[in-house]
Every structure is written in C-alpha cells, then in structure tokens.
Amino acid sequence: MLPAAIVGTRSSERYDLLDAAAAIPVAAILGLLAWALARRARSRLAPTLGHPKGSRTARLGRFLGLLGFVLALTAAGSVGVYAVLSLVSD
C-alpha cells in the first residue's frame, strides 16, 4: 500500500510526497488483517498431523502482515518526526 502511494505521488504533479501519508492507516489495518487471517489459518491447520498443505502460506502471510504493519508504524514515525522538525524550524 505504501509503495503504491509513494509512486502515485511521484507520478502526479498535484500531490506531494507528504500526501502519501494518507495511506499509512490503511496499510496498518491491512497488515493487521493479514496477520489475523494467517493466525486463524494456522490455528485451523494445527490439529492435523505432519505439515498440511497451506502451512507455509499461512506462515508467509503472517510474516508479510507483520512486515506491512511495521512498515506502516515506521512511516507514521517518519511523518511524525517530519512534523516536529517542521514546527521547530519555523
């Protein structure tokens, strides 16, 4: 979500890079949703013996969901630091 928003602001003359910050809450929600769905899938696969089909996919989904959420938190922190620095420099 975040890379798409950044590319969108780079290819548009109407929007600035800071406008891509609107995608941060959406990215955080999607990351948490992916993590929750992967956790649910792993819990459904847990009672089966061996390595059932889809366990690697659920593990990858959990990793990507957490990665997306952490990237959204990092982007939110970056925008926060930018806002503080903008206030201090004025």
C-alpha positions as CSV (number, residue, x, y, z in Angstrom):
1,M,0.0,0.0,0.0
2,L,2.7,2.5,0.9
3,P,4.9,2.0,-2.1
4,A,1.9,2.4,-4.4
5,A,1.0,5.7,-2.6
6,I,4.6,6.9,-3.0
7,V,4.7,6.0,-6.7
8,G,1.4,7.7,-7.1
9,T,2.6,11.0,-5.6
10,R,5.8,10.8,-7.7
11,S,3.9,10.5,-10.9
12,S,1.4,13.2,-10.1
13,E,2.1,17.0,-10.1
14,R,-0.9,17.7,-7.9
15,Y,0.2,15.7,-4.9
16,D,3.3,15.9,-2.8
17,L,5.2,13.1,-1.1
18,L,3.6,14.0,2.3
19,D,0.2,13.3,0.8
20,A,1.1,9.7,0.7
21,A,0.8,9.7,4.5
22,A,-3.0,9.2,4.0
23,A,-2.1,5.5,3.1
24,I,-0.5,4.8,6.4
25,P,-3.7,3.9,8.4
26,V,-4.9,1.8,5.5
27,A,-1.5,-0.1,5.4
28,A,-1.6,-0.6,9.1
29,I,-5.1,-2.0,9.0
30,L,-4.3,-4.3,6.1
31,G,-1.2,-5.5,7.8
32,L,-3.1,-6.4,11.0
33,L,-5.8,-8.0,8.9
34,A,-3.3,-10.2,7.1
35,W,-1.7,-11.2,10.4
36,A,-5.0,-12.1,11.9
37,L,-6.1,-14.2,8.9
38,A,-2.8,-16.0,8.9
39,R,-3.1,-16.7,12.6
40,R,-6.6,-18.1,12.0
41,A,-5.4,-20.3,9.2
42,R,-2.5,-21.7,11.3
43,S,-4.9,-22.4,14.2
44,R,-7.2,-24.3,11.8
45,L,-4.2,-26.3,10.4
46,A,-2.8,-27.1,13.9
47,P,-4.9,-30.2,14.7
48,T,-3.7,-32.0,11.5
49,L,-0.7,-34.3,11.6
50,G,2.5,-33.5,9.7
51,H,2.9,-30.5,7.5
52,P,-0.5,-29.8,6.0
53,K,-1.0,-28.1,2.7
54,G,-1.1,-24.3,3.3
55,S,1.0,-24.1,6.4
56,R,3.9,-22.4,4.6
57,T,1.4,-20.0,3.0
58,A,0.0,-19.1,6.4
59,R,3.5,-18.6,7.8
60,L,4.3,-16.3,4.8
61,G,1.1,-14.4,5.3
62,R,1.9,-13.9,9.0
63,F,5.3,-12.6,8.1
64,L,4.1,-10.3,5.4
65,G,1.3,-9.0,7.6
66,L,3.7,-8.1,10.4
67,L,6.1,-6.6,7.9
68,G,3.3,-4.4,6.5
69,F,2.3,-3.3,9.9
70,V,5.9,-2.5,11.0
71,L,6.4,-0.5,7.8
72,A,3.2,1.4,8.5
73,L,4.5,2.2,12.0
74,T,7.8,3.3,10.6
75,A,6.1,5.6,8.1
76,A,4.0,7.0,10.8
77,G,7.1,7.7,12.9
78,S,8.8,9.3,9.9
79,V,5.8,11.6,9.3
80,G,5.7,12.5,13.0
81,V,9.4,13.4,13.0
82,Y,8.9,15.5,9.9
83,A,6.0,17.3,11.6
84,V,8.1,18.0,14.7
85,L,11.0,19.2,12.6
86,S,8.7,21.5,10.6
87,L,7.4,23.1,13.7
88,V,10.8,23.6,15.2
89,S,12.3,25.1,12.1
90,D,9.6,27.8,11.8
